[in-house]
């Protein structure tokens, strides 16, 4: 369903389902012969009965059909490679942050992110995970059923990022005087422009000296996005004609790009030192050179440090 101003979701629907698609890619990468990243929790998180519908749709997309006029195998591997590169980049970001002495971490829209369970955090690190209640509950309950425990002090903060999440974060024990490592991965297109601006304002306000932030930038402009959406509509029509389930439409979930600040420019204007890395360059550096010019390797990663 198209987005509305105050919509909600669980892990199997709407924005929640995008977290499932990403975790499926991490699971596929982890089980490959030479994985770039290892997320041993991705597979159990996406293997529950309530996610059968999402798994079926993704499997169908990745398998493809000769009638689709696209190389589904290339597209699927492109997606898996991108998620591996993205995960690796932000894992390294946290490694460097805690290496610099930061012991307070905030993951915005955590979804099925398992870093609080799989990374080796130094003693005294607190990881705050912000997301909707049903999403956080699903993750914690599913991993608990598999005997998994966080490797650090994990604190779920059940709140919508369009609401007063700074207060909810403080209520969970967050200390704005301490340096913090923030992460906004796979998030910005799913927020209205005003919510993005408010989120950046809050990150700046809540960040002590020496704080860091990492943001994933979705690089396609409006023209390219519309072109991709038209291709998706044609492909979706073919799949519907074959009787496939196409109820999940990722293009319904993005808000308009208009009115948004570019994150690197925004944080630089507040005095942060910023750095941008293209996903294509990072993939090449890691030996995963993109197989085509299509999404998602038009994306980029921005990091910034507050003096």
N, C-alpha and C positions, 0 to 999 in steps of 0.2 A: 504494500500500500504506500502511496506517496506520503511524504512527511507532513506533519502538522506541528504547530508551535509547541505543544505540550504532550507529544505522543510518548508512549512507553513501549517496552518490549521485554521478552524473555530471551533465553539463549538461542531458541530455535526460530525466532521471527525477526523481521526488520533488521536493524543494525546489529542485533545479537547474532544473526546468522552470518554476517560478514566475519565475525570472530571465528566462527566455525570453519569457514572456508580457509582462512589464514592458518588455523591450527591443522587442518587437513594437509596443507602444503608443508608445514613443519614436520608433521608425522611422516609424510612421504620422503622428505629430505633425510630425516633421521634414520630411516630404514634403508637408505641407498647404500651403495658399495663404498663410497668415499664421501661421507657427509661433511658439509662445511660447518654445520651446527648440530648439536645433540639436544633435542627436547624430548626426553623420555616420557614426559607427561602429556604430550600432544595426543598420542594415540588413545590412551584411556579417556581423555576429556572429550573426544569426538566419537566414541564408540558406544554411547548409551542409546537405549531404545528411542528416547524422545528426539534424537537427532537423525533418525533414519531418513526422513524426508529430505533434509539438507544434504546428507551424504549421497543419496540417490541422484539428486540433481547435479551435484558437483561431479560425481562419477560419470554421469551421462555427458556433461560438457567436456570432460577430459578425454573420454573415449572418442567422441565425435562420430560423424557419419559421412560417407562419401558425398551425400547430397548437400552437405553444409558449405561446400566450396571453401573450406578453411582447413589448414593442417592442425587438427586438434592436438596432436602429440607435441608439436612445436609450441603451441600456445600453452598447454599444460605445463611443459617443462620450463617455459619462460616464467610462468607464475611461481613454480616451485623454486627456481633459481633466485628469483627476486626476493621471495620471502626468506630464503637462506641468507642472502646478502644483507637484507635489511636487519634481520635478527642478529647476525654477526656484528654489524656496525654498532647497534645499540647495546649489545652485550659488552663490546669493547669500551663503549662510552661509560658504562657503569663501572667497569674495571678501573678505568683511569680516574673516575670520580672518587671511588673509595680509596684508591691509591694516593689521592691528594688529601685524604683525611676526612672526606664527607661521610657522615653516618646517618643521614636523613634522606630518604628517597621517596618521591611521589610519582606514581604511575597513573596518569590521567586516562580515563576510559580503559581500564585494565583488561576487560574482556577475559580471554582465556590465556593471558600472559602468565607463564609459570616461573618467572625469574625469582620470585620469593621462595620457590621450592627447589630450583635447580642450580642457581649460582652460589658460589662460595663467598658469602658475605662476611666481612670482619665482625668480630664481637662488638656488640653495641649498636649495630645497624638496625634501623627501623624502616620498614618498607610499607608505605601507605598505598593501598589500592583503591582508587575511586571508580565506581561504576554503579549501575542500577542494582537495586537489592536482589532481584531474581537472578541476575547474571553472576553476582558474587556468591550467592547461596549455591547456585548450581556448581560452580567451580570447587568451592570448599567441600561440599558434600560428596562430589564425585571423587575427588582426590583422597578424601578421608576413607572412602570405601575401598580404595586401593592401598591403604596404609601409608599414604604419603604425608609427610609433615614438612612445614616450612623450615628452611635452613637459617632463618633469622626471625626477628620479631615482626610478623606480618599483621598489619592492621587494616581490615576492610573498612572503607568509608562509603556507605550506601547512600548515594545522592546523585541527582542529575546535574551534569555540568552546566546546565542552563539555569540552575537554581543557586541557592547560597551554599555552594560547596566549600568556600573558605572557612565559614563558621563550623561546618561539619568536620572539616579537617582539624581545626583547632580543638574541637570537642573530643577528637580521637587521640589527642596528645601531641599534635604537631607544634613545634616551637619555631616561630618565624625569625627568631634571633639567630638560629643556627644556620650554617650553610646547607643547602639542599640540592640534590640532583633530581631534576624534573624530566619526565618523558611524555611527549605527545606523539605517539606512534599510531598511524592509521586512523587519525582522529579528525583533522580539520574539515574535510568536506562534509562531515556529518553534523557539524555545528552551524547554526546561522551566523552570518557575519558579525552581528552584534555580540553574540555569545563568545565568539573567538576573541574579539577585541577585549571583552570583559575578562576573559580567562587570562590573556596576556597581562592585563593590568594587575590582576590578582597575583599572578606568578611573580611579577616584579615587586609588588608590595610585600609579599610573604617571604622574599628571598633575602637571607642574610648575606653579608659580604663573602665572596668566594663561591657563591652558588653557581650551579650550571643548569642549562636547559638544552634538551635535544628535541627537535621537531622534524617530522617527516612532511615534506612539501610535495603535494600532488601536482605534477608539472604541466599537465595538459591545459591549454587555454580553452576558452568557451567554444571556439570554432572546432578544435580537435575533439573536444568532448561531445559536441553535437554530431560530428562525423562518426565517432565511435558508437554513439547511441543509435544512430540510423542503421549501422551495420548490425548492432545487437537486435534491433527490431526485426530486421529481415531474417536473421538467424533464428530468433525466437518463433517467428511465424512458421518456419520449416519444422521446428521441433514440436510445436503445438499440433501441426498437421500429422505428425507421426504418433501423436498421443502421449508425448512426454510431458512431465510436470514442469511448467515454466512459471510457477507462481511467485518465485523469488526473483525480483528484478532489481539488481544493484543500482541501476540508474534512478530508481524511484527514491533512493535514500540520500542522495547528495543535495545539499542546499546550493543556491546560486553562489557563484564566486564573487559577484559584484559587491563592492564596498569593503573588501578585505584588505588589510595591510599585508605586505610581504614580511614574513617573520624575521628574516635577517635584518631588513631595514628597520622594523619596529624595535627590536632589541638593541640594535646599534644606536638608535635615537635616544634610548634610555641609558646609554653609557656602557652597555655590555660589549665585550669583544666577541665578534661573531666569525664563524667560518662555515662555508658551504661546500658540500661534496656532492657531485652528481652521482646518482645510482649507477649509471653506466660506467663511470670511471672507477667507482668502488668495485663493481662486479668484475671489471677487467683486472684490477689489482689482485682480486681474490681468485682469479682463474675461472671465472664464470662469465666470460664475454657474452653479451646478449646475442641471441640468434636472429633477432629482427629489430626494426626500429619502432615496433609497436609498444604500447603500454605493457608493463608499468615502469620500464627503465627510463622514461622521461622524468621520473620523480627525482628528488634530491633530498639530502639530509643536512639540516642546519644545527650547529651547536653554538652555544654562547656561554660566556663566563662573566659573572658580575664582579667588578673590581671591589 
